[in-house]
Amino acid sequence: MQHSHSHKVDNRNELSLPYASDFHVHLRQDTLMRMVVPRILEGGVSLCYVMPNLKPPIKTTEQALFYKAQLEKLAPSVTFLMSLYLSPDLTPKEIRHAKRHGIVGVKSYPRGVTTNSDSGIESYTAYYPVFKAMEKEGMILNLHGELPSDHDKDICVLNAEEKFLVHLKQIHADFPNLKIVLEHATTKAAVDMVKSLGDTVGCTITVHHLQLVVDDWAGQSHNFCKPVAKYPHDRQALREVVAEGHSRFFLGTDSAPHPAHLKECAHACAGVFTTPLAIPYLVTILESFGALDKLQGFACEFGKRFYGVEEKKHTHEGGKERKIKLVRETWAVPDSFIYGHDEDEEGESGVVVPFWAGKVLTWKIER
Amino acid sequence: MQHSHSHKVDNRNELSLPYASDFHVHLRQDTLMRMVVPRILEGGVSLCYVMPNLKPPIKTTEQALFYKAQLEKLAPSVTFLMSLYLSPDLTPKEIRHAKRHGIVGVKSYPRGVTTNSDSGIESYTAYYPVFKAMEKEGMILNLHGELPSDHDKDICVLNAEEKFLVHLKQIHADFPNLKIVLEHATTKAAVDMVKSLGDTVGCTITVHHLQLVVDDWAGQSHNFCKPVAKYPHDRQALREVVAEGHSRFFLGTDSAPHPAHLKECAHACAGVFTTPLAIPYLVTILESFGALDKLQGFACEFGKRFYGVEEKKHTHEGGKERKIKLVRETWAVPDSFIYGHDEDEEGESGVVVPFWAGKVLTWKIER
């Protein structure tokens, strides 16, 4: 069933490609934000679609623009696309206001399923007036595609995504011109559903879900994220849709840093941190299943095309597109990234353990 | 699907029952053993079937008897039934020797699936001469019923038990008079399979698998054990077979203490610690799904009947059976149990966090 032993061998030792786009990333606040944001370019990414689940969630245009200014100050050459958090506070009027100020989309979290989602939604039809305005204005709807667990209905983290898919199908049927992204797909069922729907439905896939299965987060908190990684056949479906070069499936890392002491504890936070090495991880993993030839489409092109967005002009120099150069080299992922340790810095300090800490990557970005 | 809201209400405020039997327990070594073993009676248990996965594993009669003597010294009134670890070192001759010295069974671990299982087996037919001798001598075969993960074959911790069941069926078909126990069942598939087989096939169910589902160990290391807890419908199947009073399904806690620092870390050890409160947990949980009337059969009778074993005479006093008295009382599970802290004690020290630490139980054993 798996094709990992029959993939094409790539004999190149260097790769050149445009900076990538990450269409789903958590950049946090305060000291953690100040550690993460400068590392976006280091990871090979120059465009970020920024998640709004801050404390408190970003529910207004003004909050989003304030946050965007903070991010741009930390990484002036990165393009930040902003989103709002779907909640009863969001009105069609606010959608039109947001659109005029460059906000790109709206993120929907089912209540309680992941980090800072306590304000998440419980029913979609209540938001139909908002969706209608979004469709008209050309704003994106980003769906965290999981139902909340309900053990009486046999819903748990393993089938929460599959059982959500009827909602995706219904919203798409009711708003065929609304661009919808099913975020961080983890199952064969999700891949099949997105493929079966129209051109206005896209799907992000993370770096870590191309690698992990349930065994990897059983007792291993740094691999625990929501949605959880599923069965090997689910991972295989994700790999296959990337290897096929399907243009509605594109990179969204869902990189979500948490302090190490909130991972290595009795109740671990959900999230995997990939930002500083996003593209080296991705290249290493794509090569492992023979999909290196699909890297540029998946990481650099398909997402921007689906969103219909352009990057800032200053990511180009002298009229020439700025590129990243990857070289074949074995090197170890750092054990941790320190944040908040500057003497004159206010706020919390600690370390974040990245994905695959201590493991060997086979590609490195040449500085 | 779930019946938790329609169960029988039990208005009793006191329960009296014989001390229970735990047909699957890890009692450890050294300081940890010296903390755990005196707590067996506290938990309402007076008979233990002891797992052999020590460091090194118990592979000979002499090792088992040496370990048994250590346990009996710590808890003289508890009956310890001993087992050997199935490995290529085990011969039909050793089986006969073991039987003569009161060893009760042989535990089979697939290689690498749980704590200290690196010496586990890879194929069953190689052990058929041993099984033949066990069948003749009347020894029990205890199966850790999981296949090792193999992602190319889509085998992972979620389906490892279900995919193992063909082996159970085959061994039973080849040795119909060999008593086999499928240990710590976690799936509807396992319950259905055991029910479909003959009277020589039994099955243990843990306390924690009557309560946990996958959501409970996602990021929560103290609920992480092997086999992992599965879907809500699997838990429901375990609850139903207990509520039905099926006499081939009986208590085996698989209580498996680990130091807290080996749980609250990047790679948590697998195991849930229930020994000190085994029966209070069980009574609280059975009552939650209306199966309190099946407590005595499940915890005290069915296992001994299946094994055909008697307890030591000194668990009775003055000709009267010693009983435990449970009273309805809400009280909190301790946050931890200290081990190895006596000044004159050699060996490691630390704490073990029990199952449901800090949560409220509704029944207590009256001392």
Interface residues (C-beta under 8 A of the other chain):
Chain A: M1 Q2 S4 H5 S149 H151 D152 K153 D154 I155 C156 V157 L158 N159 V213 V214 D215 W217 A218 G219 Q220 S221 H222 F224 V228 Y231 P232 H233 R235 K263 E264 C265 A266 H267 A268 C269 A270 V353 A357
Chain B: M1 Q2 S4 S149 H151 D152 K153 D154 I155 C156 V157 L158 N159 V213 V214 D215 W217 A218 G219 Q220 S221 H222 F224 V228 Y231 P232 H233 R235 K263 E264 C265 A266 H267 A268 C269 A270 V353 A357
